Amino acid sequence: MQEAHAMSPEEIERHFTSPDGEFRFARWERPIVPVVFGVDDRTLSVIKGAIEAVVALAGHKMAETDPELGSNLMLFFVRDWDELAALDGLARMVPGFDETVARLEREGANQYRFFRFEDNGAIKAAFVFLRMDESLSEMAAEDLALAQAVQVILLWGTRAFGEISPLARLPGGQVVLRPEIAGLVAAGYDPLLPVAERDGMALSLRLAARMNAGSTGAE
């Protein structure tokens, strides 16, 4: 078993800070209801299994349907960004979607995530768009699914995993979440912590205390 790297409050804070210096933490409050487009049945089961595993790690819940939205976590797998133009309703759910797709095409991006929020700042819905270029296609379905699941369980900063993947490979070859990321996810869902927060240092100190204690529930 790989040992967890002890994260300092400063390291934790960076995981939820945008390039312009804004700190924003948010987690889900309502049960997560995923739906996946553009994959076969086997890959579908792998993706939903990864989401279930990360939700269980967080101590959160899933459901069969969201009474307001139907599904609140949508994942789209495409070969080219222009395939999304044929999907009705996306522009209504994701403001500025046409402009975003054009930007993704210009930048050669292979993934994009968009979040909607509750009045209290908690995550209300998430939309994940993946263009299966050579880089993503080379990943095992299990690894890709786990990476995407962890990136929607919390509102991470845009550069949280830019240099270091949230995944780690065990000596036997199995890919798992890095222990410190798993610990941060679990700590982030402590019911004593707010569902959303913009005070980076205050929350990061509380998260670090929970992670370093090895369990949640203690300040």
Backbone torsions as a table, in degrees:
resi	resn	phi	psi	omega
1	MET	NA	129.6	-179.6
2	GLN	-75.3	135.9	-179.6
3	GLU	-79.9	147.9	-179.7
4	ALA	-79.4	139.5	172.8
5	HIS	-76.9	129.1	179.5
6	ALA	-72.0	115.8	-177.5
7	MET	-89.2	133.3	175.8
8	SER	-80.2	161.0	175.9
9	PRO	-55.6	-36.1	179.8
10	GLU	-65.6	-40.2	177.4
11	GLU	-65.3	-43.0	178.7
12	ILE	-61.0	-44.9	-178.6
13	GLU	-59.6	-39.8	-179.3
14	ARG	-62.9	-28.4	-178.9
15	HIS	-69.0	-15.4	-178.9
16	PHE	-122.3	20.5	-177.6
17	THR	-112.8	133.5	179.7
18	SER	-81.7	165.9	-179.5
19	PRO	-57.0	-26.6	179.6
20	ASP	-85.4	5.0	175.7
21	GLY	92.8	2.4	-179.6
22	GLU	-81.7	127.4	175.5
23	PHE	-93.8	132.2	176.2
24	ARG	-150.1	113.9	176.2
25	PHE	-107.7	138.5	174.1
26	ALA	-154.8	147.4	174.6
27	ARG	-131.5	171.8	177.5
28	TRP	-75.7	144.6	173.3
29	GLU	-111.8	-44.5	178.0
30	ARG	-81.3	154.8	176.0
31	PRO	-58.4	147.8	-177.1
32	ILE	-89.6	131.9	179.8
33	VAL	-126.2	98.8	-176.0
34	PRO	-88.1	152.3	169.5
35	VAL	-141.8	140.8	-172.9
36	VAL	-124.7	134.6	-179.9
37	PHE	-118.8	140.8	170.9
38	GLY	90.9	18.1	178.9
39	VAL	-130.9	163.7	177.4
40	ASP	-83.2	175.5	-174.0
41	ASP	-63.0	-38.9	-179.1
42	ARG	-64.2	-46.4	-179.6
43	THR	-65.3	-35.9	177.5
44	LEU	-58.5	-45.5	-179.2
45	SER	-66.1	-35.1	178.1
46	VAL	-65.3	-44.7	-178.6
47	ILE	-65.2	-46.3	-179.5
48	LYS	-66.4	-33.6	176.8
49	GLY	-64.5	-39.5	178.2
50	ALA	-66.4	-41.5	178.1
51	ILE	-62.8	-44.1	178.9
52	GLU	-60.0	-40.5	-178.5
53	ALA	-65.9	-42.8	-179.4
54	VAL	-70.9	-38.1	176.6
55	VAL	-63.0	-40.6	177.5
56	ALA	-64.6	-40.9	177.0
57	LEU	-57.5	-40.7	-179.6
58	ALA	-74.3	-14.3	-175.0
59	GLY	74.2	23.0	-179.0
60	HIS	-98.3	-170.6	-175.5
61	LYS	-128.9	155.2	170.1
62	MET	-116.6	166.0	179.3
63	ALA	-147.2	168.0	179.5
64	GLU	-78.3	-30.3	179.9
65	THR	-155.7	152.2	174.0
66	ASP	-98.6	124.2	-174.8
67	PRO	-61.2	-24.0	-179.5
68	GLU	-96.8	-40.5	-171.2
69	LEU	-110.0	-14.3	-173.1
70	GLY	82.3	-76.4	171.7
71	SER	-119.0	141.5	-178.7
72	ASN	-119.7	-0.5	173.4
73	LEU	-130.9	108.4	-176.8
74	MET	-114.6	128.9	179.1
75	LEU	-119.6	126.9	-177.7
76	PHE	-117.5	125.1	177.1
77	PHE	-110.3	120.4	-178.6
78	VAL	-133.0	163.3	174.8
79	ARG	-90.2	-33.9	178.2
80	ASP	-137.9	148.0	-177.8
81	TRP	-61.0	-31.2	-176.6
82	ASP	-67.4	-12.6	175.5
83	GLU	-63.8	-26.2	-177.4
84	LEU	-70.1	-20.8	-178.8
85	ALA	-63.1	-25.1	-177.4
86	ALA	-82.5	-7.1	-177.5
87	LEU	-90.7	116.9	-178.3
88	ASP	-71.9	145.1	171.2
89	GLY	91.4	-14.8	-177.2
90	LEU	-65.4	-38.2	-179.7
91	ALA	-63.5	-29.2	178.4
92	ARG	-75.6	-36.2	-177.5
93	MET	-82.8	-29.4	-177.6
94	VAL	-122.0	97.3	-178.4
95	PRO	-55.5	138.6	179.7
96	GLY	68.6	27.0	-172.6
97	PHE	-63.6	-42.4	-178.5
98	ASP	-60.4	-43.6	178.8
99	GLU	-65.5	-37.0	179.4
100	THR	-65.2	-43.5	179.0
101	VAL	-61.4	-42.1	178.8
102	ALA	-61.8	-40.6	178.9
103	ARG	-66.3	-41.6	178.9
104	LEU	-61.0	-38.8	178.2
105	GLU	-65.4	-43.9	-179.4
106	ARG	-62.6	-39.9	-175.4
107	GLU	-83.0	-10.2	-177.1
108	GLY	68.2	28.1	-177.7
109	ALA	-69.5	153.7	177.6
110	ASN	-117.1	0.0	176.2
111	GLN	-158.0	152.6	-179.7
112	TYR	-153.7	138.0	177.6
113	ARG	-125.3	136.7	177.8
114	PHE	-129.0	135.4	-178.2
115	PHE	-118.3	146.3	168.3
116	ARG	-115.4	154.7	-170.6
117	PHE	-129.5	151.1	173.9
118	GLU	-71.6	170.5	177.5
119	ASP	-61.2	-30.5	-179.5
120	ASN	-88.1	5.3	177.3
121	GLY	95.0	-10.3	177.8
122	ALA	-66.2	157.8	176.7
123	ILE	-68.0	128.7	178.7
124	LYS	-102.1	-37.0	-179.4
125	ALA	-158.7	154.8	177.6
126	ALA	-139.2	142.0	179.3
127	PHE	-124.0	124.7	-177.9
128	VAL	-117.1	125.0	-179.8
129	PHE	-119.2	123.6	-178.2
130	LEU	-124.3	122.9	172.6
131	ARG	-96.7	114.0	-172.0
132	MET	-77.5	76.0	176.0
133	ASP	-79.1	-172.8	-176.7
134	GLU	-60.3	-40.5	-177.8
135	SER	-62.0	-50.1	-179.0
136	LEU	-71.4	-34.9	-178.4
137	SER	-66.2	-25.3	179.7
138	GLU	-77.4	-15.8	179.5
139	MET	-76.5	142.9	172.3
140	ALA	-63.5	145.6	-177.6
141	ALA	-56.9	-38.6	-179.5
142	GLU	-63.4	-39.9	-178.4
143	ASP	-70.8	-43.6	179.3
144	LEU	-62.6	-42.8	-179.2
145	ALA	-63.9	-42.4	-179.8
146	LEU	-65.2	-41.7	179.3
147	ALA	-62.6	-40.5	-179.8
148	GLN	-71.7	-37.4	-179.5
149	ALA	-62.4	-43.4	-177.7
150	VAL	-70.7	-26.9	-177.8
151	GLN	-80.3	-4.7	174.7
152	VAL	-116.4	-3.2	-179.6
153	ILE	-75.5	-24.2	174.0
154	LEU	-135.8	163.4	175.0
155	LEU	-89.6	92.8	-179.6
156	TRP	-81.4	157.8	170.9
157	GLY	-66.4	155.5	-174.2
158	THR	-64.8	-20.1	-179.9
159	ARG	-108.7	14.7	-175.3
160	ALA	-56.2	-41.3	-176.4
161	PHE	-119.9	26.2	-178.8
162	GLY	-68.4	-32.9	-177.8
163	GLU	-108.7	-32.6	-178.8
164	ILE	-124.9	124.8	179.5
165	SER	-64.8	150.2	173.8
166	PRO	-72.7	-5.9	-176.0
167	LEU	-104.0	155.9	175.2
168	ALA	-138.3	148.4	179.3
169	ARG	-104.2	124.5	178.7
170	LEU	-75.0	161.7	-179.9
171	PRO	-53.4	-32.2	179.8
172	GLY	-79.7	-3.6	178.1
173	GLY	103.8	-14.7	-179.0
174	GLN	-69.4	138.8	178.4
175	VAL	-100.1	129.7	-178.4
176	VAL	-134.2	171.1	171.3
177	LEU	-68.5	141.0	171.9
178	ARG	-56.4	135.4	-174.3
179	PRO	-54.0	-38.4	-178.7
180	GLU	-70.2	-30.1	176.6
181	ILE	-73.3	-41.2	175.7
182	ALA	-59.5	-42.3	178.9
183	GLY	-65.3	-36.7	179.3
184	LEU	-69.2	-38.7	176.5
185	VAL	-62.0	-48.1	-179.7
186	ALA	-61.4	-43.4	179.5
187	ALA	-65.1	-36.7	-178.3
188	GLY	-64.6	-20.5	179.2
189	TYR	-100.8	12.6	173.7
190	ASP	-57.8	124.3	-177.0
191	PRO	-62.6	-16.5	177.9
192	LEU	-81.2	-11.4	178.7
193	LEU	-93.6	154.2	179.1
194	PRO	-67.1	153.0	177.8
195	VAL	-75.5	-18.2	178.0
196	ALA	-150.2	145.5	-176.8
197	GLU	-156.8	143.1	176.9
198	ARG	-117.5	-4.2	175.7
199	ASP	-88.5	96.6	-170.6
200	GLY	-63.8	-49.4	-175.1
201	MET	-69.1	-39.6	-179.5
202	ALA	-61.3	-47.1	-178.9
203	LEU	-70.6	-39.6	-178.5
204	SER	-62.7	-36.6	176.0
205	LEU	-63.0	-41.6	179.9
206	ARG	-69.1	-39.5	177.1
207	LEU	-64.7	-43.6	-180.0
208	ALA	-62.0	-40.2	179.5
209	ALA	-61.1	-40.2	-179.9
210	ARG	-70.1	-42.7	180.0
211	MET	-65.6	-43.0	-177.8
212	ASN	-72.2	-24.3	176.8
213	ALA	-78.6	-14.9	178.2
214	GLY	84.3	1.8	177.8
215	SER	-160.6	160.3	177.7
216	THR	-90.7	166.9	174.4
217	GLY	103.3	-6.8	179.2
218	ALA	-122.6	134.8	177.3
219	GLU	-73.8	NA	NA
